[in-house]
């Protein structure tokens, strides 16, 4: 980051404080006295080689890196390529995980000693060993900025989340652009509320009419797109919020939906709206998540069917009225059409605000989990919940609590030495010391313990763990307040802070438990809250907030988590990266553990796992009881979790979080506007702070431009005289040109022979697949005959391509064709190959099918030579216009990490419209309300 606020003079002033009356005694949890954690693991050397999806060239290589043998290849690759510091190939380059952990941990311990946290040298040493052990064994991880910056010559930035502020002056608006740009340049994201800006219905002092916040959003959006294409490590992540009583609220709600309409209209009119297209730059507002802030007053008006007043920004007078149901319907319809805006519940957020005397909470970070004062920041850390699940199936609440104490202590120490992008953010963060501890792997934990994600038992366990985490965090915060002092803003907000602590504790008392696990966790959580209240009443608290649930994108991969944040498992079958290159398909290791916890025997488990490996789901698995199906429900697939199941899980954990939850509720394509409206309404009723939905294929769906015009033509014909047309078969001549292509799809070998008319129109196809006389060979012969006859009767090839591309069945996977690297089935490959060989470019462009050279040329032609700095996410509209494109972007070789995962999720839910990774170009997948690249670890938001 170019501009930071840190300097020795400022830090010295910030550190000035009276000597503490007490100091922290640290006890060992994981480590043994006299033995360093590094000596207790087996280390090995590995080569990290990552390839470019465009041409197969190596875009990162570091050989001989040192990692514990227990770390996966994927975690090794991501940590080496993203977090190791120093120029690649130089002696200063980090080569071992030991160096990375030492760089960070020793900086934290040194600052802790300097600022009087520890009672003595022995306590500091134990603290160092415990942090080292937990990081080494993937028990938790700090957020990415810590790994990027701490202990280096770079500014010591530790925060991933920022909230800015903008007032109704041109100076403030221009400063917003500047501050946001600085944050984007450093690879982080920011959010802000635009509601102070006068609406387009209000007058300026000069007598003219104000531009309104939506107009200023255009400039900020363009700025974000430009900066990220100039070399950011990931896409510009931002959140824009508008209050529901702003007079421009309808325009704001419909902004992104109108842009989606623009994409459709321009594409259908023949404009180039594809990846790298010359006309895609006309699409606006694509770099931000938009959210509406609704008040209880508005929601009550919605319930009663009354109208609602829209207020002038400066005077607060009502200048217009609107039907609340109509406005809420517009909000739901826009979200149904394009997934924006999300919704934030203002009164609920501020009812849980610990510092109302210092200002209201008006906005959030881009992923919606951090919500606090304007011009503030939050550093995050997340625990890997599976590390606390014993072999006996019991969650170790006591060890979990001790781990939370150590992590919270480290997170608070980091604020003592941290640098910040602006002076206002530095000042607010140092005064209020906001922390964001959270967790990952909840979905895996629930499955492993035999709980369905959408079940009372599952929600109870999640609630008790979340309550325990936050209760222990505030208990430790109160203890730290007695050692190094409460946060500066506490005295002014003491009454409100204590009130919120009592609300958390009261919510904990209302948790209903169902099993031994949640009961034992709840008991420890209750003790933690009682102690937090008692100690806090005496000392105050060191931190204005303690916990959030972040997406845990990159750091989730670093910890080898199966699931991110609060999410359920994505699918039961995943692909495992192999040390020697390539990957293999495996059933999630959580599945056999879950079956064992449900009482199945080894023979039954083997049979069920084998069935899942073959079919990808549990329906009709041998010996699996139907009442256990729900345990294996995932976010996507044959048995996907209902939308309200996601909402209910969020509601179960929200009362035990200082902030909010980064999560998108997936909805099927068949969901209605009314169902979206009900989800947003229930979010308010259930006490959530924020909510976003994503309806499958709600972005510009299939890239066929013929659909609209064909429908219009049919409607026109229906009003005219009916004329019967009979197709005429045009047979191929006796002697015709043909070509044969050998292919391999997912290990299955075959041959495609295509014959054409003398004028080069395709007229027949023959496919040889499987042994002669086999059922597969016979079916392919019959299929080839049917397609050939259809072509001769005049059915256009592009029609067949549109119907058969993306068809999904086995065999599927990597191919040996450089133009179509991944296929979801043999037919998917065949018709993509035929399209490439026989259709002109303009028709293939409508179908989203390009050769490898064409894909590279598109990117290079518009943005220069392909590189990690190319603004691929800025072209998101065209990717979303073809959500099912498997071959663009395709991975170039089987060893490309994450490429195989696309086969499981590309056509499902939010993953279908996921952007391309800024770093490696492969398709990203959802992580909370953001996106994550499993190949290189890049994220579109907090990590």
N, C-alpha and C positions, 0 to 999 in steps of 0.2 A: 504494500500500500504506500502510495507516494507521501501522503500527509498523515502523520500520526501525532497524537498528543501524549507525551510521555516525559521527556527531559528530566535530568537529575534534580533540577530545582523544584519542579512540580512534584516529583516523587518524594523529595525530602519533606516538603510541606505536607504531603498527604500522609507521610509516615509519622509525623510528629504526634506523640500521644504520651500520656503518663505511663510509667512502668506498671505492668499488670500486677495485681495483688496475688495472682495465682498463675499457674502455667499447666500445660497439657501433659498428662501422663499417658503414654501410649503403651498398649499391651499387644503382645504377639497374637495373631489369629491364625495365619497360615505358615509362618516361618519358624525356624529353629535357631536358637542362639548358637553362635559360632559357626553357622553354615549359611553361605550366601545362596539366594534362590537360583542363581545361574548354575550352581554346582549340582543342582538336583534334577536337571533335565538333560536329555541327550540331544546334542546339537549336530547339525549336518550342513553341508555346503550344497547349494542349489544354483542352477542357472535360470535367470529370468529373461525370457525372450518374448516380446509381444509384437504382433504383426499388424500391419495396416490393412483394413478391410478392403481398401480400394484396389491395391495391386499386389498384396502379399508381402510387401517390403517390411523390413524390421523397423518399427518406430520406437522401440525401447529395448535395450539389451544391457544387462549387467550380470556377469557371471561370477560364480563363487560366493554368493551372499550366504550369510549364516543365519539359520533359523532352527528352532526346536523341531524335531521330527514330527511332533504332534500337530504342527500347523499345516493347514491344507496348502496346496499349490496356489489356489486362488488368493488366499490371504497373503501368502508370500509375495505373489506378483503385485498385488495392490499396494502393500506396504512399501515394497522396494521402489516401485515406480512413482508413487505419490508422496511418500513421507520421508524417504532417505534424502538428506541434504548434501550439497556439494556437487560440483560439476561431474557429470558422468565421465568415467575414465580417468579422473584426477585422483591423486593420493588423498585429497581432502574429502572425497566422497565417502559417505557412510556405507559400510559393507556388512554390518551385522545388526540384528535386532537389539543386541546388547547396547550398541552405541546409541541407537535411537531412544531406547528407554532411559538410559543413563542421562542423555542430554536433557530430557524433560524432567525426570524425577529429581535429579540433583539440583536443577534450577528451583523446583518447588521447595525442596528441603532447605536449600540455602536461604530462600526468601522467608521461610517459616522461622528459621533460627534468627535471622536479622530482625524480624518483626515481633519477636518474643512469644511465639506460639508454644514452644516446647520447654518442659521443665528442665531438661538437661541434654547433654550430648547423646546419652543412651536412648532417650526417647526419640530424638531426631533420627538416630540410626535405625531403630525399630520401624519408625514411620517410613523411612527410605526402603527398607527391605520389604515391608508389607505392600507398599505401592508397586514396587518392582515385581513382586510375586504375582499380584493380581493382573498386572498388564501382561506379564510373561505367559500366564496361563489363561488369558482371554476372559478373565472374570468381569472386567469392565474396560471401557475406553473413554478417554477425553474426546471432545469434538475435534474435527480436522484442523482448525486454526492452531490449536496447541501443538500438534505434530508438525505443522508447517513452520511455525515461528519460534516456539519456546527454545531457548538455549542457542539460538543462531544470532548472526549479526543483523538479521531483519528486526523490524519493530516487534515487540513482544505481544502481538495481538493474540488474545485467547478467546474472544467472543465470536460466535457464528451468527448471532441474531441481533438485529438493530431495529429500533423504531425512531423515525424522524418526526419533525413537526413542520407545518407550513401555515403561515398566516395570510391574511387577505391584503398583501402588498406585493408589488412586483419584485421588490428586493428579496422578500422571503421566498417567492416562487422561484426566482433565479438561483437562490442559494440552495433550494431543494434540489434542483437539477445538479448543482455542483456537488453537494454532499452525497447524493445518491450515486453519482458517477464515481466518486472516490471509493465508495464502498464496493461498487460493482468491480472496479479495477482490481481490488484486492481479492476478488472471488467470493465475496459474501453477498447477502441480500438484505433488503430493508423494507419496511412497511410504513405507511402513514395514512392519516385521515385528512381528506380534502374538504371537509365540511365547513371550515372557516372561510373558504373562498366564496365570495358572493356568486349567486346564481345568474344565469343569463336572463332572468326576469327582473333583475334589480338594476338600479341606476348607479352610475359612478358620480363622484363629486363634481366632475366636469360636465355632467349632464348626459353623457353617453350611457350605453348599456354595457354591463359587465360581460366578459367573455364566458364566464362559467367554468367550473373545474374540469369538465370533460374536454374542453378545448386545450387546457394546459396539459392534460394527460397525453395529448398527441406528441407534444415536445418531449416529455419525459420518456415516452415509449420509444421514440426515435433515438434518443440519447442512449437508452439502455441497449438497443439493438446495435448501435454503432460501437459502443464501448466493448461489448462482449466480442464483436468480430475483430476487435483490435488486439486480442491476445489474452482474454480472460481464461481462467482455467476451467470455468464452467459457465453455463448460461446465466444471464442477469436475472436474479430472482427478486421479485418485488411483489408487494401487496398494496393495493389501493382500496381504501375504505371510504364509504359515504354514508352519512346518517340518513335514516328513512324520512326525516322531516325536511330534508333539503329540497328546495323547489325544483332542482334538476334531477331528482331521483329517478324519474322514468327514463330520461335520456341515458343516465348512467347504467340503469338496469339493462337496457336494450343495446348498449354500445357494441359488445362483442358478438351478440346474436346477429346484429346487422352486418358485421364484418363477415360472418359465416355466409350470410346471404350473398354478400358481394363476391366471395370466392366462387360460389356456385354459379352466379350469373355471368361472371367474367369467364369462367371455364367453359360454360355452355355457349358463350358467344365466340369462343375460339381463342381467347387470350391464354398465354402460357402461364398457367398457375401451378406447374409441377415443380419438383425439386430443382432448384437452381433456375427456375423460370424467370424471364425478364420482367414479368408483370406482378410477381408475388410481393414485390416491395410496396405495392399500393395497399396491402392489408395492414391495418393498424391495430393497436392495443393488444398485441400478441405476447408481449413480454411481461405482463403482470397478471396476477390473480386478483380478481375483483370481488369485494364483499360488501354487502349492505348491513349497516348497523341498525337493528330494529329495537325499539323500546317496548317495555311492558304496556305503555299507553297504546302504542300501535297494535300490539297483539291482542289486547282487550277489544279494541275497535274492530279488529278482524273477526274475533269471536262473535261479537254482537251484531256484526253487519253494518256498523256505523261508518261515518266518514272521518277523515283524519286531516289535521291542519299541517300545511307546509309553511315553514317559517323563514322570514328574512334573516339573513346571517348576522346583520349588525344590530337590529332592533329586537329581534325575536318575535315580531308580530306575524300573525297568520296572513299570508298574502294569497293563498290558494287552498282549496280543500279537495280531497280526492277520496273516493270510496276505498276503504281499507281492503276489502275483499278483492276488489279489482286490482289494486296495486300489488297485493300479495300474489294474485294470480299471474300478473306480469312477471314477477320475480321467479315464480315456479316455471313459467313457460320459457323464459330465457335460459334458466338452468337446464331445463329439459332439452333445449335446442343446442346448447353449446357448453354446458357444465359451469357457466358463470352467469351471475355472481353466486358466490357462497353467501352464507348468512352468519352474522355475529350477534349475540344477544346481549345488548348493552347493559341493561339493568342487572342481569345475572352476573356479568363480568364484574361490574363495579360493586355489587353486593359482597363479593369475595375479595375486594381490594383492601390490602393492608395499609395503604398510604393515601387515603382520599383527601387528607388535608394538604397534600403536596400536589394534587391535581388528579383529574379523572383519567381512567384508562380509555383511550380513544381509538387505539389501533393495535395491530399485531405485527409480528415478523411475517415473512412471505409464506411460511407453512402453517401459520395460525396457532402455534403452540405457546409462543412467548407473548404475553400481554402485560404490559406495565406502563410506566410513565413515558411520555414523549421524550425524545432525545436520550434514550437509554439503550443498554445492551445486556446480553445475557450469555454466559458461557455454559456449555452443556457437557454432560457426561452420562453414559448409559451403562447399566449393569446387564450382564448376560444371565438371564433367569435360569437357564438350564444348568448353569454351574452350581446351583444351590439345590438341585434335585438329586437326592441320594439314590443309591442302587435299590433301596427298599421302597422307593416311590414316595418318600416323604420330603417335603420342602423344608430346608434347614433355615428356619426363621431367625434363629439366634445368630448364626454366622452371617446371614444376610444383613442383619441389623449392624453388626460390627463392621462389615464391609462398607455400608452406607456412611457410618461415622467417619471412616478414614477418607472416603472419597469427598464428602462434604468439606472436610477440613482442608484437603488439597485444593478444592475449587475455590474456597474462600481465600486461601493464601495467594492464589493466582491474581486476584484483583489488586494485591499490594504492588505487584511489579508490572501489571499489564499496561499496554499502550492502546490508544483508541483513535479512531479516524478524525474526530472533531472534539473541540474543547467542551461544548455542551454535553456530548455523550460521555466524555471522560468525567466531567463533574458529577453528572447524575449517577453514573455507575459506581463511582467511588463513595458517594453519599448513601446509596441504597443497597449496593452489593447484591444485586439479583443473581441467583443461581438457578440452574435448570437440570437437576438430576432426574434421570428417567431410566427406562429399561428397554430391552429388546428380547425377542424369543418367547413372548407370551403365548403365541399360537402354538409353538412347539411344546411348551410346558403343559398347556391344557391337554393337548392330544396325548402326550406321554403319560399323563396322570389319569387318562380315561375320561376326560371331560369334553363334551361337545362345546365348541366355541359359543354357540347360541343355546345356552342352557343355564338354569339357575345355579347349578353347581359351578360351572365355568365362570360365571360372572361373580359369584361369591369369592372364589379363589383369587380372581383378578383384583377385586375390590380390597380384599384383606392385604394382599401384597402391596398394592399401591398405597393403602393407608399406612402400613408399616414403614414403607420407604419415606413417606413425607413426615410421618410422626417422628421417626428417628432423626431425620434431617433437621427438623425444628428443635428437637431436643439438643442435638449437637450445636446448632446455631445459638441456642440459649446458653449452653456451656461456654462457647467461644466468646459470647458477649461478656461473660464474667471474667474472661482472661484478657481479651484485647479490645473490649468495648462493643456496645451496640452500634448498629449503623447510625449515621449522622441524623437521618430523618426520623429516627424512632421516637424521640421525645415528643415531637409534634404529633405523631400518629399512634402513640401508645395505646390509647383507648380502642381505636379501630383495629389495630393489629391484634390485640388481645381478643377482641370480638370474633375476628376471623379464625383465630386459633380454636376458640370454643366451638365455632361452627364445624370445623374439621373434626374435632373430638366427638361432638354430638352425632355427626354423620357416621363415624366409626361405631358408635354404640348401637346404631340402627341396622348394622349389617347382620343379615341372617345367614348362618353357616349350615352346611349340609354334610360335610365329610370331615374326617380326621385332619386332613391337610389344612383346610380353611379354618377350622376351629383352632388349631394350634397356632397358626399365623395370627389369627384375630386376637388371641390372648396376649401375644407379645406386642402387637400393635396397640392394644388398649393400654398396656403398661407404659409404652413409649409416649403416648399422648398425655397420659396423666403426669408423667415426669416433665414433658415439654411445657405443659401449662404451669406447673409449679416452679420450675427453674426460670422460665420466661417471665413470670410475674415478679421475680426477684431481680433478674439481670437484664431483662429485655431480650431482644434477639439481634444477632449479628447480621442477619440477611432479611431484606424486605420480602423476598420470595425464595422458595427452595426447589420446587419441582415442576416439571413439564413432561409431556410425552412427545418426543421428537421423532422424526422419520427414521433415524439411525441408519442412514443409507450406507455410506462408505465404511463407517466404523462398525456397522453390523457385519459387513463382509470381513473386516479385519478380525472380528471376534468369532468368525465362522458360525454365525447365527443362521438358523434355518428360516426364521421369520423376523421381520423388522418391526420395531415399535410395538404398537398394540395390535398389529395385523394378525389375522389368522394365516395358516399356511396357504401358499399360493396354489400348489398342486402336490399330489402325492408322489409324483415321479419327477426327478430332477436329473441333471447331468453333472457328473463329477469330473473335474479336470485331473488329468493324469500327469505324473512327474515327467515322463518321457515324451509328452506331447499328446494331443488328442484328448478325447473324453469318452466316458462311458455312461450309459443310462442306468440309474440306480433308484430303488424305492427309498424314500426318505427314511433315515435310520430311526426317526421318531415313531414310525409305524410299528415295527416289531416291539418296541418298548411299550407302546400303547396296548398292543394285543396281549402282551405279558401281564400288564397291570389289570387288564380285563379278565384274566384267568384262563387264557388259551394256552394249550400245550405246545411244545416245540414243533411237533409235526404239523399241527394246525397252523401255527404261525408261518412255517415255511410255505405251506400251500397257499395261504392267503397272500403272502408277500409275492409269491410267484405270479399269482393271478393279477395283482395290482401292477406288477411290472409289465405284464402283457397288455392289460386293458386300460391302465391309468386311473381306475376307479374301483370301488369296493362292491358295486352292485352285482349280486349273484356270486360273490366270492365264496368258494367252498368252505362250509363250516362256520361262516361269519353270521352271527345272529342279527336279524334286521334291527333290533333295538340298539345295536352298536353302530349302525351305519353313520349316525349323526356325529359320532366322535371323529370321523374321518372327513367330514365336510370341509371344503376349502373355499377360498375366495372365488375360485373359478373352477370350471369343469362340470362333470355330469351331475354332481350334487353340490351346488354352490349355496353359500349361506345367504339367506333372505336379507334384503336391505335393512329391515328393522332389527335383524340380529346384530348388525354392526352398530346401529344406533343404541340398542340396549346395552351393548358392551361399553360404549363410550359413557353412557349414563351411569353405569355401575362404578366407573373409576373416577369420573369428573369431580365428585365432592372431596377427593383426597389429593387433588393437584392444585398447586399454587397458580399455575397457568392453565393452559388448555391442552388439546390433543390434536396432533397432526394426523388426520385420517380422512380419506375420501370414501364415501358410502357408494359402493358399486351397485348399479341398477341395471336390469336387463333392457335390451333394446325395446321390448314390448311395453315397458313401463309407460304410464300415462302422465300427463301434466298434473292431474289430480293426485297421483301417487307421490310425485315430487313435492307438491304442496303439503301433503300430509306428513311427509318425512320432515320437512322444515318446521311444520307446526309441532310435531311430536318432539323435535329437538328442544324447542322452547319449553314445552310442558315437562320434559324429563330433566331440565336443569343443565343442559349443555351450555358451553360458552360459545362454541362455534361449530359449524357444520358445512360440509360441501358434498355434493353428489356428482357422480359421473354415470350417465346412461350410455350403455354400450352403443358405439357407432353414432353418438350424437354429434360428433364433428362431421365435416363433409364426408359423406359415406363412400359409396362405391364411386370410382373415378370415371364412370361412364357418362358422357355428355348426351348420349342419344336418348336417355330415359325420358327426360322432360319433353323433348320435341316429339318423341314417338307417342307419348300420351296425348299431347295436343293434337297430333295428326289423327289419332283414333277418335278423339272427341269430335273433330271436324267431320270425319267420315260418317259418324253415326247420324249426323243431321242431313246427309246427302242420300241420293239413291244408292241402294246396295248393289254392288256389282260383284259377281263371283269370279274370282281368279283361280285358275288351276296351275300348280307348278309344273314346269317342264324339265325333264331330266336331261342334262347335257353330259353325255358320256365322254370319257377320255378316248383319245385315239389309240389304235393298237400299239403304236410305238410312242412312248412319252418319256420326257426327262424325269429322273428321280434321284434321290439321294438317301443314303443310309447313315444313321448316326448311332453309334454305340453309347450307352449311358449306364451309369450306376447311381442308384438312389438308395440311401440307407443300407448299402451292402448288396442290394439286389441288382443283378446285371440284366440288361436287355438291349434290344435293337429297335430303332424306329426308322421305317422306310416311308418316305413321302413322295408321291407322284404328282406331277403338276401338268396343267394344260400348256400347250405351246406358248400361250401368252403369259405364262408364269403364274397363273392362278392355281392354288392348291386344289387337287381333285380327289385324292385318296390317301389313306394312311394304313400302314400295317405295323402292328406292334408284336414283337416276339418277346415274351416274358414267361419264365417258368419252363419246366420240362414238357416236351411234346406229349400230348395226351392227358396232361394234368388239368384239373379244373381251372386253375388260373390261366393257363395257356388258352383253353377253350373260351373262357369269358373274354379275354383280350381279343381273340379272333373275332368273336361276335360283335364286340364293341367297335373294333376297327371297321368292320363291314358297315355297321350302322352309321358311323361318322362319315365314311366315304360316300354312302348313298345320299346322306344329308347335304354334303358339300356339292354333289352333282345336281341336286335339286335346287341349289341356289342359296342355301343357308350360309350366311357369311362366316368366315373363320373367326372374326372378332366376337361373334355371338357365342361360339363354342368356348373361346378363350375366357370370356367373361363368366361363363357358367362353371367351367372346370378348374380355373386357377383357384388356388387356396383350398380346394377340396382336400379333406384331411382323413387319411387312413394309413395304416402301415402297408408296405414299407415306406418310411419317410426319413428325412435327415439330410446329411451331406451328400452332394453329388460330385462327379468328376468333371463337371461342366464349368468353365471359368465365368460364364455369363449368368448361370443360375446356380449359385453355390448351395442353396438350401431349398428343399422342396417338401411340402407338407404331405405329398403322396406322389405316386408315379404319374397319375393324370395331371397333377399340378405341374410337374416337370415337363411332361410331353407337350402340353398346350402352351407353356411359356416358350419352350424351344421352337414350336411351330410358329408362334407369334413373331419371335425374333427372326426366323428365316423367311417368312412369307408376308408379313404385314409391314406397311410403310411406317415411317417414324411417327407421323402425327397420330395414327391410330394406336400405335403402341404407347405413345405418351399419354393418351386418354386412359389406357388400361394400366398405366404405371409400370410398364415393362421396358427395360433398357439393357443394352449390353454393358459389360464392364467398362469398355472404353467410353461409351456415351455418358455413363454416370460420372466418370472422372472428368470428362470434358465439360460437363455441365457445371460442376463445381469450380474447375479451374477457369472456365470461360468467364464466369461472373465474379469470382473472388480471387483470382490468381492461383498459383500452384496449390494443390491440396495440402493442407497442413492442419495441425490441431487448433489453429487460430481461426479457421473458417467458421463463419456464422451459420452453422448448420441449423441451430435451433431457431434462428431468425427466419428460416424457411419452413417453419413448422406447419404452416397452413397447407403447403403442398403435400407434406407427408401425411397430414391428417386427411387430406383429400383422397388418399389411397391407403387406408388403415391396414389393408391386408397384404401390402407389398412385402413379400418375403425376400425377393431378390434385390431389393433396393431399400435399405442397405444390406447386403449379404456379407458374411464373413468370408475371408479368402481361403482359409485353411482350417482343417479340423482342430488345430491347436489354438485357434482364436478363442480366448476365454469368453464365455457368455453367449456365443453365437448359437449353440444348440438349445439354449433355454428359450430362444424365440419360438421354437417348434411347439412348446407347451403353452405359450401365452399370447402369441402375436395376434390371434384373431379374437381374443377374449377381453371384454371389458375395457378398462382404461388403457391396458397395455397395447391395444390395437392402435391407439392414437398417440402412443408415447413418442417423444421426440428422439432424434438421433443424438448420440453422445457427442459432445463438443470435442472430446479428446481422441476417441478411437473410431467414431462414426457408426458404431453398432446401435441397435435399437435398445432403448432404456426400458425399464419396467417400473410400475408404481411402487413407491415407498412412502407411506403416509399420504400427504397431499402433494408430494413432490415426485420426482423420478430418480431412478438409480440405474447406473450401468454396472452390471455384474462382471463385465469384462475388465474394466480398468478402475472401477470404484468411483467414478465421477458422479456427482449428484446435481440436481437442479435446485436444491435448496439447502436446508441445514443438515449437517452431518456431525 
